[in-house]
Amino acid sequence: MERGPLGVGLAVIIGVALIGFFIGTDADDYAPDRTLAADAAADAPTSAPLAPSYAGLRVTARGAGTGWAADLAALAGSGPQVLDPVEPAADKGAAVAERARLRAYDGAPPRIPHPIRQDSAAECLACHADGLRFRGLLAPAASHALYTGCTQCHVVTESAVPGGDLHTDPREVANSFVGLASPVSGERVWSIAPPQIPHRVAMRERCDSCHGVNGRDAIRSTHPWRETCEQCHAASGSPW
């Protein structure tokens, strides 16, 4: 009797099943004393970390950089403090020139001398809210009220992409514009009088930005704990 297609297919299935059975029960790979439980125990770690409680989540690090707030506070605490004695550097002109280096003219917003991601003002304020000193670098405090659109006024001088190029610095293009020069010091009415404020105070309401503990040494105030500056230092009378 001839076999139909169904019989042929059934024979093939049975043959494949037998081959798989003999291969799976080969003596080299089969160990009767092995169990699924033993295999699981061998692969399991010796101990599992405990999940932190909800209260512990507040103080538990959850990735790289999570301790930045504490690190930033420690860094700020390691710098000059308000009551520390101040010995101003002698070369005030050099300090003023260095301050003016990132400005197109006196009163212009300084350029940003490092790459930024421009995600939010919070990254800028991490260093510039109160000022910071780090490895010989100085991040001055913002001289004005804290705004949220830093790059609306401050432009970058370095690309956020390593090796990226920015547009040509406007100061390198020939032009006839001459900006205001930064004043070096204010005048005194008499020898022991407090010096006048030689610049405008608009957008410079925070005197400690330049003259506080995180200002440049040559123009730091010798009495930074006195916070009402205009009680003794009068404006020069010029709005600019």
C-alpha positions, 0 to 999 in steps of 0.5 A: 500500500502506498503511503500518503503525504500524511504518512511521510510527514509523520515519519519525518517528525518521528525521525527528527524527534528521535535524533534530538532525543539521542543528541540531548541525552549524550553521555558527555553532556548529561549529568543525572545529579544536576538539577535546575535548582542547583544550576540556579544556585550556582549562577546566583550572586552570593548576596543581594544589595538591600533596597534603600528605604524612602527616607534613605533615598534622600541621601543615597547616591544614584549615579555619577555626579549626584553629590555635586551639591555637597562638593560645590558647598565644600569647594565654596567653603575652601575659598576666602571668607568674608572675615579673612584679612585682605591684602590687595595686590599692587598692580590694580591696572593689570587686574582691570585689564584682565577684567576688560579682556572679555569685554568689547568695551566697558559696560559690555557683558563679558563673553563666556570663556569656556564651552557651555551646554546652554541647557539652563541658567542653573548650570551657570549659577552653580558657579556664578551665583556667589562666585567661586575659586577653583584650581587657580581659576576665578568664576566671579559672581553675577553683578546683577539680578539673577536672570534665566537667559544668560546667553541672551547677553553673554556669548560664548568664545569656545564651541560646545563641540570639541574642535568646533569652530565659532564665527570670527571674533567681532573684535578681529574685524577692522572697524572704527568703533572705539568703546569706553575704557575701564576706569582703574580707580575712583576719585577721592574728595580728600585724601582719606575719603572713600573713593567714588564709584567710577562706573555706572551701577546699572547691572552692577548692583552687586558690588561683591561681584568684583570687590567681594571675597571672590573678586580679583585680588587687586580690586578686592575690598578690604572690608567685604563684610560691609554690604551697604557700599553706597552708604560711604561710596558715592556715585561719580555722577556720570550715568555711564 
